[in-house]
Amino acid sequence: MRYDMKINFFSNEEKKYNPRVHQYEGGAKLVNQEMANVTDLGLTRQVEIFGAFKEGRKTIRLINKPPEKWSFLMLENDDKKYTLLSSLNPSKGYALIVGENNAKN
């Protein structure tokens, strides 16, 4: 299995107004970067796990454990945000099942 795509994990912090600099501070903050194997979650597997099919779901396999706290992730060369739907801890590495953030999963 090739771990050939960079995954960026982000934490969403609440934006707060700072009157000293007259700007809002906070928002999305990069928590971690990992190399991963990314594949689309197949039709049969989606129906087995979730009971329905929705586009935009992916399986992400990691060598290292993902960060404890993260809000969404983004794939290399992709501007879509993905949120966690399910996770697995197989004998080797870690696996996450994610869905597009803008689609109600």
N, C-alpha and C positions, 0 to 999 in steps of 0.2 A: 504494500500500500504506500502510495506517495503522499507525503505531507508537503504539498506544493503551493498552498495558498495562505497568504497572511490574513489573520483574523484580528480585528481590533475590538477590544472590549471597552465599553464606556459606562460611566456612572452618571446618572442624571441628577444634578444638584439643583435645588430650587434657586431661581434667580432672585437676587435681592438688590434693591437700590442702595448705592453708596453715595450719600450726599456730598462727601468730600471730593470725589472725582466726577460727580454728576453723571454716573453711568450705572447700568445694571451689571452685576457680577454674578458668576456662577454659570450654570447650564451644564452641557455635556463635557465630561472630563475623561480623558484617556486613562484607563486603569491598567491595561495589559495588552501585549501583542503576542500572538502565538502562531506557529505554522500549523496548518491543519489539512485534512483531507475533507473536501466538501462534495457531496452528491445530493441530487434531488431525492426526496423521499417518494418512493414508488406508490402507485395507486393502491395496490393490494395491501401494502404495509400501512398506509394511512387509514384505510377502512378498518383494518384489524385494531389499530391503536386508538383512533379517534372516532370511528364510526361514520366518517364522512371524508370526502376528498375536497381539498382546497389547494389552489395553486400557491406557489411561493414557499412551500415547506421544504426544509433541507435537513440533511443529516451531516453533522460536523464531528469528525473524529480527531481527537487531540492526543498527543503523547503525554503532556503534563496536565495536571489538574487545573481546571479553569479557576479564575479568581472567585473568592467567596461572594463578594457583592458586586454585581454589575446590573445595569438596567437594560442595555441593548448591545448588540454587536453589529459590526459592518464588515463586509468582505472586501478584500483588495479589489480595486477597480470596479466597485459597485457602490451606488449612492443610496441603496435601500437599507433600512434599519430592520434588524431581526430581533425578536424577543424569544425567550425560552418557553418552550411548550412542555418538554420532557427531557430527562437526562438518564443516562445509563452508565454503569460502572462495570464494563466487561473485564475479563482477566488481564487484558493489556490495554492501557490507556483509558480514555474517557470518551463518551459520545453524548452529543447534545442534539436534540431535535428542536429546530427553531422555525418560526413562521414570520412572514413579513409583518412589520409593526403597523402599517396602515390598514391591513386587512384584519377584520375581526375573526380571530381564530377560535 
